Amino acid sequence: MAERKKLLLRLDPVVHDALARWASDELRSTNSQIEFLLRRALSEAGRLPEGVGRMRPRGRPRRDAEEEEGERTDGDDGEAE
């Protein structure tokens, strides 16, 4: 995956607060909400480039089954001795 670009963005505090609340309602970070809105605006204007990568899904990343298995202790089958 290509390195993501960094951008300093100055916003009116009231706009930032409204954006942060909206992002929270949709289980996104403020940064992801800004990217989502920019992509939607580009798409609606017919300016979204071909081959643009997909955004990560909303919310926290899911744990792999392997990670969950690794957290269990050996020999622990959940039964009391």
C-alpha positions as CSV (number, residue, x, y, z in Angstrom):
1,M,0.0,0.0,0.0
2,A,1.3,3.5,-0.9
3,E,2.2,5.8,1.9
4,R,-0.7,8.0,2.9
5,K,-0.3,11.8,2.4
6,K,-0.3,14.1,5.4
7,L,-2.1,17.4,5.3
8,L,-2.3,20.2,7.8
9,L,-5.9,21.5,7.8
10,R,-7.1,24.5,9.7
11,L,-10.8,24.6,10.5
12,D,-13.2,26.8,12.4
13,P,-13.6,25.2,15.9
14,V,-17.3,25.1,15.5
15,V,-17.0,23.3,12.1
16,H,-14.5,20.9,13.7
17,D,-16.8,20.1,16.6
18,A,-19.7,19.4,14.3
19,L,-17.5,17.2,12.1
20,A,-16.2,15.3,15.1
21,R,-19.7,14.6,16.3
22,W,-20.8,13.4,12.9
23,A,-17.8,11.2,12.6
24,S,-18.6,9.7,16.1
25,D,-22.2,9.0,15.0
26,E,-20.9,7.1,12.0
27,L,-18.1,5.2,14.0
28,R,-15.3,7.0,12.1
29,S,-12.4,9.1,13.2
30,T,-12.6,12.7,12.3
31,N,-9.8,12.1,9.8
32,S,-11.7,9.3,8.2
33,Q,-14.9,11.4,8.1
34,I,-13.0,14.1,6.2
35,E,-11.6,11.6,3.7
36,F,-15.1,10.0,3.3
37,L,-16.7,13.4,2.6
38,L,-13.9,14.4,0.2
39,R,-14.2,11.2,-1.7
40,R,-18.0,11.5,-2.0
41,A,-17.6,15.1,-3.2
42,L,-15.0,14.0,-5.8
43,S,-17.3,11.2,-7.0
44,E,-20.4,13.4,-7.3
45,A,-18.3,15.9,-9.3
46,G,-17.0,13.2,-11.6
47,R,-13.5,13.9,-10.4
48,L,-12.7,10.7,-8.4
49,P,-9.7,9.2,-10.2
50,E,-9.9,5.6,-11.6
51,G,-8.2,3.0,-9.4
52,V,-8.4,5.0,-6.2
53,G,-8.0,2.7,-3.2
54,R,-10.9,1.7,-1.0
55,M,-11.3,3.2,2.5
56,R,-11.1,1.0,5.5
57,P,-14.5,-0.1,6.9
58,R,-16.1,1.9,9.7
59,G,-15.5,1.1,13.3
60,R,-12.6,-0.8,14.9
61,P,-10.8,-3.4,12.9
62,R,-11.9,-7.0,13.6
63,R,-9.6,-9.3,15.4
64,D,-8.3,-12.3,13.4
65,A,-9.3,-15.7,14.7
66,E,-5.6,-16.5,15.1
67,E,-5.2,-13.5,17.5
68,E,-8.2,-14.7,19.6
69,E,-6.7,-18.2,19.7
70,G,-3.3,-16.8,20.8
71,E,-4.9,-15.0,23.8
72,R,-6.1,-18.3,25.3
73,T,-3.8,-20.0,27.7
74,D,-2.6,-23.6,26.9
75,G,-4.7,-26.2,28.5
76,D,-7.5,-23.7,29.4
77,D,-10.7,-25.3,28.3
78,G,-12.8,-23.1,30.4
79,E,-13.7,-25.8,32.9
80,A,-13.0,-25.5,36.6
81,E,-10.7,-28.2,38.2
